[in-house]
């Protein structure tokens, strides 16, 4: 996983939001749709509890790019003559 800036977020990336107040639990979800570009990026997010809402990120939001699974490689072309 790689953390990215909010302007570089893509659908499929994950969102981590830290609590605003002491005792607030952190939340996480998946970006379903990128709705706005810089300077006001915002996203449609499916949260871990299943509900979907709009998110206008601030300094308490981290976007995490999901890296490709290690087993997902492109097939190699054979260099042997047929």
C-alpha positions in Angstrom: 0.0 0.0 0.0 1.2 3.5 -0.8 -0.1 6.8 0.7 -1.0 9.4 -2.0 -2.1 13.0 -2.0 -5.8 13.7 -2.2 -5.4 15.2 -5.7 -4.0 11.9 -7.0 -6.7 9.6 -5.6 -8.5 7.1 -7.8 -11.6 5.0 -7.6 -10.6 1.8 -5.7 -8.1 3.6 -3.4 -8.9 3.4 0.3 -9.6 6.3 2.7 -8.5 6.5 6.4 -10.0 9.2 8.6 -8.6 9.8 12.1 -11.1 10.8 14.8 -11.8 14.5 15.1 -12.2 14.4 18.9 -10.6 12.4 21.6 -12.3 9.0 21.8 -13.6 9.1 18.2 -12.8 5.9 16.4 -10.9 6.1 13.1 -13.0 5.2 10.0 -12.0 3.7 6.7 -13.6 3.1 3.4 -13.1 2.7 -0.4 -13.3 5.5 -2.9 -16.1 4.5 -5.3 -16.0 7.6 -7.4 -13.8 10.7 -7.8 -16.2 13.7 -8.1 -14.0 16.8 -8.1 -10.5 17.8 -9.1 -8.0 20.2 -7.4 -8.4 22.6 -5.7 -11.5 20.9 -4.2 -11.2 17.2 -4.6 -14.1 15.2 -3.2 -15.1 11.5 -3.4 -18.0 9.2 -3.1 -16.9 6.7 -0.4 -18.3 3.3 0.7 -17.5 3.1 4.4 -16.6 -0.1 6.2 -20.1 -0.3 7.6 -21.6 -0.3 4.1 -23.1 3.1 3.9 -22.0 5.5 1.1 -21.4 9.3 1.5 -19.5 12.2 0.0 -16.2 13.1 1.5 -14.4 16.4 1.2 -11.0 15.5 2.6 -9.0 17.6 5.0 -5.8 17.2 6.9 -7.2 14.3 8.9 -7.7 12.1 5.8 -5.1 9.7 4.3 -5.6 8.2 0.9 -4.0 4.7 0.5 -3.4 3.4 -3.0 -3.9 -0.3 -3.1 -0.9 -2.0 -4.7 -1.4 -4.8 -7.2 -1.3 -8.3 -5.6 2.1 -10.0 -5.9 0.6 -12.9 -7.9 -1.0 -10.6 -10.5 1.7 -10.4 -13.2 1.3 -9.9 -16.9 1.9 -13.0 -18.9 5.3 -13.1 -20.5 5.6 -13.5 -24.2 7.7 -16.5 -25.3 10.9 -15.6 -27.0 11.3 -19.1 -28.6 10.5 -19.4 -32.2 7.3 -21.2 -33.0 
